[in-house]
Amino acid sequence: MDHQQFRRIFDELDKDCIKEHPPLPQYTSATLQKLQVVFSHYYITVLGNLVALGNVMCICTILVLNSEKSTAERDNYVLEVQIF
C-alpha cells in the first residue's frame, strides 16, 4: 500500500459522523400521522428515559437488598415481577 492509498483510506475513516435523524415515514392514514406526531415528541422520549432510569434504580435496589441474603433466603419473585 503506498502513501496515496493509505491517505485516501485514512481520510475516509476519519470523517465525522453525520448526526441527522432519518426522515419520518409519511403515512396516508390521518390516525397514523397523529400518532406519529404524538409519539415522536421530545417529551415522550424524556418520559421513556425516566421510566428506564426508574427500572434500573428499582432493580439495583432489589439486588443490593438481596446481596446480604444467602441464595436460599432470596425471594426472586419481586425481581421477576419488576422486570416483567
Wavefront OBJ file of the C-alpha trace (Angstrom):
o trace
v 0.000 0.000 0.000
v 1.521 3.301 -0.995
v 1.150 6.694 0.623
v -1.773 7.844 -1.550
v -3.871 4.757 -0.870
v -3.192 4.965 2.848
v -4.108 8.666 2.901
v -7.350 8.026 0.984
v -8.390 5.205 3.352
v -7.416 7.226 6.424
v -9.366 10.270 5.223
v -12.395 8.085 4.555
v -12.266 6.562 8.044
v -11.527 9.885 9.738
v -14.705 11.624 8.574
v -17.024 12.937 11.237
v -20.308 11.117 11.593
v -23.339 12.993 10.373
v -25.741 13.266 13.294
v -29.009 13.538 11.385
v -32.114 11.536 12.042
v -33.582 9.726 9.087
v -36.761 11.300 7.745
v -40.003 10.112 9.285
v -42.090 7.881 7.044
v -45.194 9.527 5.628
v -48.406 7.643 6.312
v -51.610 8.110 4.373
v -53.855 7.442 7.351
v -54.701 10.536 9.422
v -54.753 8.459 12.602
v -51.269 7.114 11.989
v -49.990 10.608 11.207
v -51.363 11.955 14.508
v -49.917 9.019 16.434
v -46.575 9.615 14.748
v -46.603 13.273 15.781
v -47.541 12.433 19.366
v -45.021 9.626 19.863
v -42.149 11.393 18.117
v -42.413 14.344 20.506
v -39.379 15.109 22.668
v -41.305 14.742 25.952
v -42.250 11.152 25.088
v -38.529 10.409 24.719
v -37.828 12.027 28.097
v -40.667 10.046 29.693
v -39.295 6.797 28.267
v -35.833 7.613 29.596
v -37.275 8.343 33.052
v -39.148 5.033 33.090
v -35.952 3.198 32.084
v -33.994 5.009 34.812
v -36.668 4.094 37.372
v -36.471 0.441 36.315
v -32.692 0.408 36.659
v -32.875 2.015 40.096
v -35.510 -0.476 41.304
v -33.563 -3.460 40.011
v -30.337 -2.187 41.583
v -32.105 -1.608 44.909
v -33.528 -5.131 44.911
v -30.124 -6.597 44.029
v -28.423 -4.647 46.833
v -31.044 -5.757 49.348
v -30.696 -9.388 48.222
v -26.898 -9.282 48.268
v -26.801 -9.719 52.041
v -29.037 -12.797 51.961
v -27.972 -16.317 51.195
v -29.150 -17.961 47.994
v -31.765 -19.998 49.861
v -33.259 -16.888 51.512
v -33.578 -14.813 48.346
v -37.032 -14.122 47.000
v -36.592 -13.552 43.282
v -40.330 -13.166 42.770
v -40.091 -9.413 43.370
v -37.349 -9.089 40.771
v -39.299 -11.193 38.277
v -42.404 -9.021 38.694
v -40.321 -5.858 38.424
v -38.723 -6.901 35.126
v -41.979 -8.149 33.626
l 1 2 3 4 5 6 7 8 9 10 11 12 13 14 15 16 17 18 19 20 21 22 23 24 25 26 27 28 29 30 31 32 33 34 35 36 37 38 39 40 41 42 43 44 45 46 47 48 49 50 51 52 53 54 55 56 57 58 59 60 61 62 63 64 65 66 67 68 69 70 71 72 73 74 75 76 77 78 79 80 81 82 83 84
